[in-house]
Amino acid sequence: MLRRLTLMVLLMALVAGSADASIYRGKRGRRYCRRQGLVLYLHSDALKIYEQYGYPIHRIRVRGIGETHEHWTFYEAGREFIFNEDQKLVRTRKFFPEDKRERFKRWDKRKIRNPRY
């Protein structure tokens, strides 16, 4: 009886522990950690943009001579925000909104010509 009880408690502890740990495994887990970790380090204008638009589709860091800029692109909203090193908004670029799925559908209709055939 004591063995069964001990085994049952041990299994319950393992099942409860594995449910929390499984989020951080694999490709999806790394993506989840990156997104949750980003919010912890945001402040100032970047945090306001994140709260309004969500996680950016493209985050590109451009390092120039003496300055570093980070570009956040939101295709569905048609906006690109450029931040400096202190996460202050430097510039905003507007373009026509574009659905992400439409970009992939365009390639299906287009015939690809191969010169070898």
C-alpha positions as CSV (number, residue, x, y, z in Angstrom):
1,M,0.0,0.0,0.0
2,L,2.8,2.4,0.9
3,R,4.6,1.5,-2.4
4,R,1.6,2.3,-4.4
5,L,1.0,5.6,-2.7
6,T,4.7,6.6,-3.1
7,L,4.5,5.6,-6.8
8,M,1.3,7.5,-7.3
9,V,2.8,10.7,-5.7
10,L,6.0,10.4,-7.8
11,L,4.0,10.0,-11.0
12,M,1.8,13.0,-10.2
13,A,4.9,15.1,-9.5
14,L,6.5,14.1,-12.8
15,V,3.3,14.8,-14.8
16,A,2.9,18.2,-13.2
17,G,6.5,19.1,-13.7
18,S,6.6,17.9,-17.3
19,A,3.6,20.1,-18.3
20,D,5.4,23.2,-17.3
21,A,8.7,22.1,-18.9
22,S,7.3,21.1,-22.2
23,I,6.6,24.7,-23.3
24,Y,10.3,25.4,-23.4
25,R,11.3,22.5,-25.7
26,G,11.8,22.6,-29.4
27,K,11.4,25.3,-32.0
28,R,8.0,26.5,-30.6
29,G,9.4,26.7,-27.1
30,R,12.4,28.8,-28.2
31,R,10.0,31.1,-30.1
32,Y,7.8,31.4,-27.0
33,C,10.8,32.2,-24.8
34,R,12.1,34.9,-27.2
35,R,8.7,36.6,-27.4
36,Q,8.2,36.6,-23.6
37,G,11.8,37.7,-23.0
38,L,11.4,40.6,-25.4
39,V,8.6,42.2,-23.3
40,L,10.8,42.1,-20.2
41,Y,13.5,44.3,-21.8
42,L,11.2,46.8,-23.6
43,H,10.7,50.3,-22.2
44,S,9.8,53.7,-23.5
45,D,8.4,54.1,-27.0
46,A,9.2,50.5,-28.0
47,L,6.9,49.2,-25.2
48,K,4.1,51.4,-26.4
49,I,4.4,50.2,-29.9
50,Y,4.5,46.6,-28.8
51,E,1.3,47.0,-26.7
52,Q,-0.5,48.6,-29.6
53,Y,0.6,46.4,-32.5
54,G,1.9,43.2,-30.9
55,Y,5.0,41.2,-31.7
56,P,6.7,42.6,-34.9
57,I,6.9,40.3,-37.9
58,H,10.4,41.5,-38.8
59,R,12.9,42.8,-36.2
60,I,16.1,44.0,-37.9
61,R,19.0,45.5,-36.1
62,V,21.2,47.8,-38.3
63,R,24.5,48.8,-36.9
64,G,26.1,51.8,-38.5
65,I,29.1,54.0,-37.5
66,G,28.4,55.2,-34.0
67,E,24.7,54.3,-34.0
68,T,22.5,51.3,-34.0
69,H,18.9,51.3,-35.2
70,E,16.2,48.6,-34.9
71,H,13.5,48.3,-37.5
72,W,10.2,46.8,-36.7
73,T,7.9,46.0,-39.6
74,F,4.2,45.3,-39.4
75,Y,2.9,44.4,-42.9
76,E,-0.8,44.1,-42.0
77,A,-0.8,47.6,-40.5
78,G,1.5,49.1,-43.2
79,R,4.0,50.5,-40.7
80,E,7.7,50.3,-40.1
81,F,9.0,51.8,-36.8
82,I,12.7,52.7,-36.4
83,F,14.1,52.9,-32.9
84,N,17.5,54.0,-31.7
85,E,19.7,52.3,-29.0
86,D,17.6,53.7,-26.2
87,Q,14.4,52.4,-27.7
88,K,13.2,55.9,-28.6
89,L,11.2,56.2,-31.8
90,V,13.3,57.9,-34.4
91,R,11.2,57.5,-37.6
92,T,8.0,55.9,-38.8
93,R,7.6,54.8,-42.4
94,K,4.1,54.1,-43.8
95,F,3.3,51.9,-46.8
96,F,0.3,50.2,-48.2
97,P,-0.9,47.4,-45.9
98,E,-0.3,44.0,-47.3
99,D,-1.7,40.6,-46.1
100,K,1.1,38.2,-45.4
101,R,-0.8,35.3,-47.1
102,E,-1.2,37.3,-50.3
103,R,2.5,37.4,-50.7
104,F,2.7,33.6,-50.8
105,K,-0.4,33.3,-53.1
106,R,1.2,35.5,-55.7
107,W,3.9,32.9,-56.3
108,D,1.4,30.1,-57.0
109,K,-0.2,31.9,-60.0
110,R,3.1,32.9,-61.5
111,K,4.7,30.5,-64.0
112,I,8.3,29.8,-63.4
113,R,10.3,29.5,-66.5
114,N,13.4,27.3,-66.5
115,P,15.7,28.0,-69.4
116,R,17.1,24.4,-69.2
117,Y,13.8,22.8,-70.2
